[in-house]
Amino acid sequence: MLKWLGFSAEHAAGEVPLWAGVPLRRKLLSLVLWLAVAVAAYVLLNLRLPSDDGFGGFLPILVAILVFAAGSAVTERSLVRVQDSAPAR
């Protein structure tokens, strides 16, 4: 989990490391914001879906997990800053 979140320094050769060049403060801010969005999605779905329905029990948590995972992955790739070794033209 630490490797996925970008707090581990291990990565394969030729691979762009997760959260490369992103300051720790910006990492934590983006993760906290996506966690807040996921919690809001959970609360809204939990209030709107009846619990006696088959989907009412697991659908809110499933959607919240998907929102957090997709949002943090897209944010991570958009914030990555990799120093290119080729000179600018």
Backbone as numpy.savetxt, mean C-alpha at the origin, in Angstrom:
# Nx Ny Nz CAx CAy CAz Cx Cy Cz
7.21 -9.46 5.71 6.38 -8.27 5.71 7.25 -7.02 5.71
8.34 -7.04 6.45 9.22 -5.88 6.46 9.82 -5.62 5.09
10.12 -6.69 4.36 10.67 -6.51 3.01 9.62 -5.88 2.09
8.37 -6.33 2.18 7.30 -5.78 1.33 7.05 -4.32 1.65
7.14 -3.96 2.91 6.92 -2.56 3.30 8.12 -1.68 2.98
9.25 -2.28 2.63 10.40 -1.49 2.23 11.34 -1.14 3.37
11.20 -1.79 4.51 12.05 -1.50 5.65 13.27 -2.41 5.71
13.39 -3.32 4.75 14.55 -4.21 4.67 15.41 -3.75 3.49
16.72 -3.88 3.63 17.62 -3.39 2.59 17.94 -4.47 1.54
17.34 -5.64 1.63 17.64 -6.73 0.70 16.86 -6.58 -0.60
17.56 -6.76 -1.74 16.89 -6.81 -3.03 17.81 -7.50 -4.03
17.22 -8.08 -5.08 17.99 -8.80 -6.09 18.72 -7.81 -6.99
19.78 -8.28 -7.62 20.56 -7.44 -8.53 19.72 -7.09 -9.75
19.75 -5.83 -10.17 18.99 -5.38 -11.32 17.54 -5.07 -11.02
17.12 -5.25 -9.81 15.74 -5.00 -9.40 15.65 -3.64 -8.72
14.60 -2.91 -9.03 14.38 -1.63 -8.36 13.85 -1.94 -6.96
14.58 -1.52 -5.93 14.13 -1.83 -4.57 12.82 -1.13 -4.24
12.05 -1.75 -3.37 10.82 -1.15 -2.91 11.14 0.13 -2.14
10.38 1.16 -2.38 10.50 2.45 -1.73 11.89 3.07 -1.91
12.52 2.83 -3.06 13.87 3.34 -3.32 13.88 4.87 -3.36
14.69 5.47 -2.54 14.85 6.92 -2.53 13.73 7.69 -1.87
12.78 7.01 -1.27 11.65 7.69 -0.62 11.99 7.85 0.87
11.89 9.07 1.39 12.19 9.28 2.81 11.21 8.50 3.71
11.69 8.14 4.89 10.89 7.35 5.83 9.59 8.07 6.20
9.65 9.38 6.35 8.44 10.14 6.71 7.36 10.01 5.64
7.77 10.08 4.37 6.80 9.96 3.28 6.25 8.54 3.19
7.08 7.53 3.46 6.61 6.14 3.49 5.52 5.97 4.53
5.83 6.42 5.75 4.87 6.26 6.83 3.59 7.05 6.58
3.72 8.25 6.04 2.55 9.07 5.75 1.64 8.39 4.74
2.22 7.83 3.68 1.39 7.18 2.66 0.74 5.92 3.22
1.46 5.15 4.05 0.86 3.96 4.64 -0.26 4.31 5.60
-0.08 5.37 6.38 -1.13 5.79 7.33 -2.36 6.29 6.57
-2.13 7.05 5.50 -3.28 7.54 4.71 -4.06 6.39 4.08
-3.36 5.41 3.51 -4.06 4.28 2.91 -4.74 3.42 3.97
-4.15 3.34 5.16 -4.80 2.62 6.24 -6.10 3.33 6.64
-6.08 4.65 6.68 -7.30 5.41 7.00 -8.37 5.21 5.94
-7.97 5.18 4.66 -8.94 4.95 3.58 -9.51 3.54 3.69
-8.67 2.56 4.02 -9.14 1.18 4.15 -10.11 1.04 5.33
-9.81 1.71 6.43 -10.71 1.66 7.58 -12.04 2.32 7.23
-12.01 3.43 6.51 -13.25 4.08 6.09 -14.06 3.17 5.17
-13.41 2.48 4.25 -14.11 1.55 3.37 -14.74 0.42 4.18
-14.01 -0.08 5.17 -14.54 -1.14 6.03 -15.77 -0.67 6.79
-15.67 0.51 7.39 -16.79 1.02 8.19 -18.02 1.24 7.32
-17.83 1.86 6.15 -18.97 2.11 5.27 -19.64 0.81 4.80
-18.83 -0.16 4.42 -19.42 -1.43 3.97 -20.04 -2.19 5.13
-19.43 -2.12 6.29 -19.97 -2.83 7.44 -21.31 -2.26 7.87
-21.47 -0.94 7.72 -22.75 -0.32 8.07 -23.83 -0.60 7.02
-23.42 -0.70 5.75 -24.40 -0.83 4.68 -24.84 -2.27 4.40
-23.98 -3.24 4.65 -24.32 -4.63 4.36 -24.92 -5.29 5.60
-26.00 -6.03 5.42 -26.57 -6.75 6.57 -25.66 -7.91 6.97
-25.50 -8.11 8.26 -24.59 -9.15 8.74 -25.16 -10.55 8.54
-26.49 -10.69 8.41 -27.07 -12.02 8.23 -26.94 -12.50 6.78
-26.60 -11.60 5.86 -26.34 -11.99 4.48 -25.00 -12.72 4.43
-24.82 -13.57 3.45 -23.58 -14.32 3.34 -22.36 -13.44 3.12
-22.54 -12.30 2.43 -21.42 -11.42 2.14 -21.15 -10.41 3.25
-22.09 -10.19 4.13 -21.96 -9.17 5.15 -20.84 -9.41 6.13
-20.47 -10.66 6.31 -19.44 -10.97 7.29 -18.02 -10.76 6.80
-17.72 -11.17 5.58 -16.34 -11.11 5.13 -16.07 -10.07 4.06
-17.07 -9.59 3.36 -16.85 -8.65 2.27 -16.24 -7.31 2.73
-16.67 -6.72 3.84 -16.05 -5.45 4.25 -14.54 -5.58 4.52
-14.13 -6.64 5.20 -12.71 -6.79 5.50 -11.92 -7.12 4.23
-12.51 -7.88 3.33 -11.85 -8.21 2.07 -11.63 -6.95 1.23
-12.64 -6.11 1.13 -12.51 -4.86 0.36 -11.50 -3.94 1.03
-11.51 -3.86 2.34 -10.54 -3.00 3.05 -9.11 -3.47 2.81
-8.88 -4.76 2.83 -7.54 -5.30 2.56 -7.12 -5.00 1.13
-8.02 -5.18 0.19 -7.70 -4.90 -1.22 -7.43 -3.41 -1.45
-8.20 -2.55 -0.82 -7.98 -1.11 -0.96 -6.61 -0.73 -0.42
-6.25 -1.25 0.75 -4.95 -0.93 1.33 -3.81 -1.47 0.48
-3.91 -2.71 0.05 -2.83 -3.33 -0.72 -2.64 -2.65 -2.08
-3.73 -2.43 -2.79 -3.62 -1.80 -4.11 -3.17 -0.35 -3.99
-3.72 0.37 -3.06 -3.36 1.77 -2.89 -1.91 1.96 -2.48
-1.44 1.16 -1.54 -0.05 1.30 -1.10 0.93 0.84 -2.19
0.56 -0.16 -2.97 1.44 -0.61 -4.06 1.55 0.45 -5.15
0.44 1.05 -5.53 0.47 2.09 -6.56 1.23 3.32 -6.05
1.03 3.68 -4.81 1.73 4.82 -4.23 3.23 4.55 -4.15
3.60 3.35 -3.77 5.01 2.99 -3.67 5.71 3.13 -5.01
5.10 2.61 -6.06 5.73 2.68 -7.39 5.74 4.11 -7.92
4.79 4.92 -7.53 4.77 6.30 -8.04 5.77 7.19 -7.30
6.16 6.82 -6.09 7.08 7.63 -5.31 8.54 7.21 -5.47
8.79 6.07 -6.12 10.16 5.56 -6.23 11.01 6.53 -7.03
12.18 6.81 -6.49 13.14 7.67 -7.16 14.43 6.88 -7.33
14.74 6.52 -8.55 15.95 5.76 -8.83 16.91 6.65 -9.60
18.15 6.69 -9.15 19.17 7.48 -9.82 19.61 6.70 -11.06
19.44 7.30 -12.22 19.85 6.68 -13.48 21.32 6.99 -13.71
22.08 5.97 -14.14 23.51 6.18 -14.35 23.81 6.82 -15.71
22.83 6.81 -16.62 23.03 7.41 -17.93 22.93 8.94 -17.81
23.79 9.67 -18.54 23.72 11.14 -18.48 22.46 11.65 -19.19
21.94 12.74 -18.69 20.75 13.36 -19.29 21.13 14.05 -20.59
20.22 14.01 -21.54 20.49 14.63 -22.86 19.88 16.00 -22.94
